[in-house]
Amino acid sequence: MATTEEVLVNQQRFFEEYVKCGSLTDSAQLAGIKRSTVKGWYNKDTQGFKGKYAEAKEEYREYLQSLALERIKQQKPSDNPVLLITMLNAEWPEKYRRDSKIESDGVKDMMNEWKEWVKDNSQKSKEDPQVTEAEQARRNAIDEVEKMYAKKPDDDSK
């Protein structure tokens, strides 16, 4: 059975590795500790392990963010924007994340009115066979926007 001093030293070695790689398994291996030991510390909150682990996870997240920001700064306009988009999703989710919720009641009301208008106008177009090609294209575009609006955030099959 390890002494309190030994546990603290082993935990410190684990956290030093964790903030570099962000993997429980790899950190334990690099620190020379069994993964099951780390899980035991977590489950029993040995020597305040859960709080320290949360701090280490936050430190690793900040490291990743710094790394991503440096890479974004080095990108050329023609480079793949996925990293930039991912960072915008993480840092400004209410604006850039696809599954963000509409917060404003005014926006909700406007969207509901717009949906009603689309519904009413699509009924009228079915009744009127004399629709121009441009008008039909406009209506098709509205239909596509309506489909995108109705699509659930976690439904990537459409």
N, C-alpha and C positions, 0 to 999 in steps of 0.2 A: 504494500500500500504506500503510495507516494505521500510525502509530507506536504504540508501547505506551501512551503517554500518551493518544493520541486514542481508542484502543480502550477504555481504562479510563473515560474521560469518557463515551463513547457507551454503554457498558454501564451506567454509573451513571444516565444519563438514562433508559435502558430500564427499569431496576429501579424508579426513581421512579414511572414510569407504571404498571408492572405491579402494584405494591402497591395502586394505586387502582382498577384495573379487572380484573385477573386474566386478561387475554387476551393471548397472545403477539402475535397479529396487530395488535390495537389498540394495544398498548404500543409495538410497533415503529413503527407509523405515527405515533403521537403524539410519539415521540422523534425522528422524522425518520430512521429507520433502516430498511433493507430487511429484510423477514421472513427472507429467505435468509441475510442476515448474522447474524442472531440464531441461526438454525439451525446455521450454520457454527461460531459460538462454542460452541454447545452440543456439537456433534459432536466438535470438536477440544479441548473444554474450555479454550478460550482464556482465559488469565489467571484460571483457577479458576472459570470461568463456571458449571459445573454446581453447585458448592457454593453460590454466590451465588444461583443460580436457585432452588435448594431453599429457601434462607432467604426469598427473596421470596415463594415460594408459601406458605410457612408464615405469613408476615406477612399475606398476603392472606386466608388461611383464618381467622386470628384476627380480622381486620377483619370478615369475614362473620359470624363467631360473635358478635362484639360487637353488630353490627347486628341480628342475629336475636334476641338476648337483649333488646335494647331494645324491639323490636317486640312480643315476647312480653309484656313488662311492661306495654305499653300496651293489650294486648288486653282486651276485655270477655269475660266468661264465655260470651256468646252468639256470639263470633267463631269463625271457622273454625279448628279446632285443628291443621291440617296442619303449620304451622310448628313448633308445640310438639312434635308427634309426631316430626317430622324431627329436631329437636334432641335429643330423648330417644334416638332411634335412634343418633344420632352419638355422644352423650356416654355412654350407658349401654347399649351394644349387647347385652351378655349378658342384659339384662333385657327390653329393649324391641324389639330387632330381630327380625323374624319368622324370619330364617334362622339365628339363633344356635343353637349346638349345646348339647345337654344335657350339662353337665359332670359331674354327680355320678353315680357308679356306682349309688348307692341309688335315685336318681330313674329311671335307666335300667332297673334291675331292677323297680321298681314299675310302670313303663309296660309292660314286657314281660309281667308278671303280669296286669296289667289287660287287655292285648290277648288273652291266653289266656282270661281269664274271659269277655270279650265273645264270643269265638269259641265257647266251650263253651255259653254261654247262648243264643246265636243258633241253635245247632244244636237245643237243647231246645225253643225256641219253634216251630221248624218241625215238630217231632214232636208238639207239643201244640196242637191246633186250638182249644182252649178258653181263648184269651188275651183278657183284658179290654181294653177300649179304652184305659184308663189305662196298663196294662202295655205295650201296643203302642206308645203314645206315648213311654213311657220308653225302650223298645228303639229306636225310631226316633231319639230324641235321642242315644242311645249310638252308633248307627250313624253319625250326622252327625259326632259328635266323633271317631270313629274315622277317618272320611274326612279330616277336617281334619288329624288327626295324621299320616296317611299321605301327605298332599299334600306335594310337593316345594316348597321355598322359591321356586324360580324358575319354577314352573308356575302362571301366573296365568290359565290358560284355564279352570279349573274354578270 
